């Protein structure tokens, strides 16, 4: 009779590995300063790019008012150097615009309280 030690484990399918990696590496990027530093310095691979762009954009927009055009230019540089492969210009602009719009609305609401 075969035991567990006699049976080779099957390789995990790529979609499962991608899901595990995405959940473990992308979802908690806002924690400690060391994590921010690692994200900015090392960048991200496909599967975490949008999340990383959104998180970094949110970080750059807080606290207080910032110029969304400056944030977009900074994200363009980071995307070109640290995303593998870089997001398309359209996707990058859409993500940055979405986060900036939400953050500016949040700041406006906070000012009106």
C-alpha positions as CSV (number, residue, x, y, z in Angstrom):
1,X,0.0,0.0,0.0
2,X,1.3,3.5,-0.9
3,X,1.8,6.1,1.7
4,X,1.9,9.8,1.4
5,X,5.7,9.7,1.3
6,X,5.5,7.5,-1.9
7,X,3.3,9.9,-3.9
8,X,4.9,12.9,-5.6
9,X,3.1,16.2,-5.1
10,X,1.6,17.8,-8.2
11,X,2.9,21.2,-9.1
12,X,0.5,24.1,-8.3
13,X,-1.2,25.5,-11.4
14,X,0.1,29.0,-12.4
15,X,-3.3,30.7,-11.7
16,X,-3.2,29.4,-8.1
17,X,0.4,30.6,-7.6
18,X,-0.5,34.0,-9.0
19,X,-3.5,34.3,-6.7
20,X,-1.4,33.4,-3.6
21,X,1.4,35.8,-4.6
22,X,-1.0,38.6,-5.4
23,X,-2.9,38.2,-2.1
24,X,0.3,38.0,0.0
25,X,2.4,40.6,-1.7
26,X,-0.1,43.2,-2.9
27,X,-2.9,43.5,-0.3
28,X,-0.8,44.6,2.7
29,X,1.5,47.1,1.0
30,X,0.4,50.0,3.2
31,X,1.8,48.7,6.5
32,X,5.3,49.8,7.6
33,X,7.7,52.3,6.1
34,X,10.1,49.4,5.2
35,X,7.4,47.9,3.0
36,X,6.8,51.3,1.2
37,X,10.6,51.5,0.7
38,X,10.8,48.0,-0.7
39,X,7.9,48.7,-3.0
40,X,9.4,51.9,-4.4
41,X,12.9,50.5,-4.7
42,X,12.2,47.0,-6.0
43,X,8.9,47.5,-7.9
44,X,6.4,44.9,-8.8
45,X,5.6,42.3,-11.4
46,X,2.5,41.7,-13.5
47,X,-0.4,40.9,-11.2
48,X,0.4,43.6,-8.6
49,X,1.0,46.7,-10.8
50,X,-2.4,48.3,-10.6
51,X,-2.6,47.8,-6.8
52,X,0.9,49.2,-6.3
53,X,0.1,52.2,-8.5
54,X,-3.1,52.9,-6.6
55,X,-1.4,52.5,-3.2
56,X,1.5,54.7,-4.1
57,X,-0.8,57.3,-5.6
58,X,-2.9,57.3,-2.4
59,X,0.3,57.7,-0.3
60,X,1.5,60.6,-2.4
61,X,-1.9,62.3,-2.2
62,X,-2.1,62.1,1.6
63,X,-2.0,64.0,3.9
64,X,-3.3,67.3,2.6
65,X,-3.8,68.7,-0.9
66,X,-1.3,67.7,-3.6
67,X,-1.2,68.4,-7.3
68,X,-2.5,65.3,-9.2
69,X,-0.4,66.2,-12.2
70,X,2.8,66.0,-10.1
71,X,1.6,62.7,-8.7
72,X,0.9,61.4,-12.2
73,X,4.4,62.3,-13.4
74,X,6.0,60.6,-10.4
75,X,3.9,57.5,-11.0
76,X,4.9,57.5,-14.7
77,X,8.6,57.4,-13.7
78,X,8.0,54.7,-11.1
79,X,5.9,52.7,-13.6
80,X,8.6,52.9,-16.3
81,X,11.4,51.9,-13.9
82,X,9.8,49.5,-11.5
83,X,6.8,47.7,-13.1
84,X,7.7,44.6,-15.0
85,X,6.3,45.1,-17.6
86,X,5.1,48.7,-17.2
87,X,1.4,49.4,-17.3
88,X,0.1,51.1,-20.4
89,X,-0.2,54.9,-20.3
90,X,-4.0,54.6,-20.5
91,X,-4.2,52.1,-17.6
92,X,-1.7,54.1,-15.5
93,X,-3.6,57.4,-16.1
94,X,-7.0,55.7,-15.3
95,X,-5.7,54.3,-12.0
96,X,-4.0,57.5,-10.9
97,X,-7.0,59.6,-11.9
98,X,-9.4,57.3,-9.9
99,X,-7.3,57.4,-6.7
100,X,-6.7,61.2,-7.0
101,X,-10.4,61.9,-7.6
102,X,-11.4,59.8,-4.5
103,X,-8.7,61.4,-2.4
104,X,-9.5,65.0,-3.4
105,X,-13.2,64.3,-2.7
106,X,-12.3,62.8,0.7
107,X,-10.2,65.9,1.5
108,X,-13.0,68.2,0.5
109,X,-15.5,66.3,2.6
110,X,-13.1,66.5,5.6
111,X,-12.7,70.3,5.1
112,X,-16.5,70.8,5.1
113,X,-17.0,69.0,8.4
